[in-house]
Amino acid sequence: MKNIISRVKFFFVMLALWFLLNWSFDWTTLWFGLIISFFVSIFAFEVLHDDKGFRFKGIKFHRLIIYLVVLFFEIFKAAILFSINLFKPQYVPRVFKMDLKAFDPIKVAIVANSITL
């Protein structure tokens, strides 16, 4: 029963997030929001929750600040290098492999999104 209540709460949080991001109360938006929130709450619930509760315990504030500073520096550096490579096309794309010490899916997702940026 506790699992069902947690899933329903998660569904309503996803639905509220959908409405905040779309800011439209058209019927099609309402239906898509309900359907997408339903499927997200079914498939993503196991990633974020386990038998003990919420898996993600938070990030220490000083690590978050360091992460954001390094992230913005790397984004700025990549933008400058990209601009230079537009005028001097000597760029060779590379694929690299990265070993992570973290096995938490949320931390891996944060790193993957940072690399994508």
N, C-alpha and C positions, 0 to 999 in steps of 0.2 A: 504494500500500500504506500509506503514511504517513497518507493521508486516511482510510482505513478504520479504522486503529488509533485515530486521533483521534476518529472518530465513536463507536467502541465505548467509549472512555474517557468521552466525553460522555454516552453512554447510561447507563453505570453511575453517573456522578455524578448524573444526573437521577433514576435509580432510588433511589439512596441518599437524595436529598432528598425523594422521595416517601414513603419509609418513615419518615424523620424527622418529616415533617409529619403523617403519618397515625397513626403509632405503633400500627398494627394489622397483625397477620399472618394475618388471615382470608384464605381462598382468593379471595374476590371482590376484596379489596383488593390481593392479590398480582397477580391478572390485570389489574385496571385499572391498577395501577402499571406493569406490563410494557408494556401497550398504549400508555398515555399517554407513558411515557418513550421508547418506540420512535418514536412520531410526533413528539414534541418534538425528539428527537435528529436526526430526518430534516429537519424543517422549520426548526428554529432554528439548526442548525449553521452555515449559510451567513451568518447574521446576525452570529455571534460569531467566525467564523474565515474566513480567506482563504488565499491561497497562501503567504503569509509566516508564518502562524501565527495566534495569538490577536490579534484586533483591539483589544480593550480593553487599554490600557496602564496603567490605574490613575488614581487621582485623588490630587493632592497633598494632604497631610494638612491644611495650613492652609486650603485651599479647602473641604475637607470640613467642618471646624469652622465656618467662616463660613457655609456652606450650611445646616448643621444649626441654627445659632443663628437665622438668618433664617427658616428653615422653621418652627421651633417658635414664633417670635414671630408669624409670619403665621397659623399655625393658632390660636394663642391669640386673636389679634385677630379672626379670622373667627368664632370661637366666641362672643366677647363681642358682636360686631355681630349675629350671628344671634339671640342671646338678646334683644337690644334690639328687633330687627325682629319678633320674635314678639309683643311687646306693642304695638308701633307699626307696623302693617302699611302702611308707605309705601315698601316695597321694590319696586324695578323691576328685574327680571332683565335682564342685558345679555350679549351675546355680543361678544367682542373678538378681535382678530387679533393675533398676536404674532410678530414676526420674530426668528428665532434666528440667531446667528452660527455655531452649531455644526451640522454636517451628520452627525455621528457618530450612528448610530441609538441607541446606548446612552445618550448624553447627551440626546437628544431624548426618549427614554422616561423618563428621570429627571425632566426638566422636566414632561412630561405627567402623570406620577404626582403630582408636587408640586402641580400645578394642580388635579388631581382631589381631593386632600385638602382 
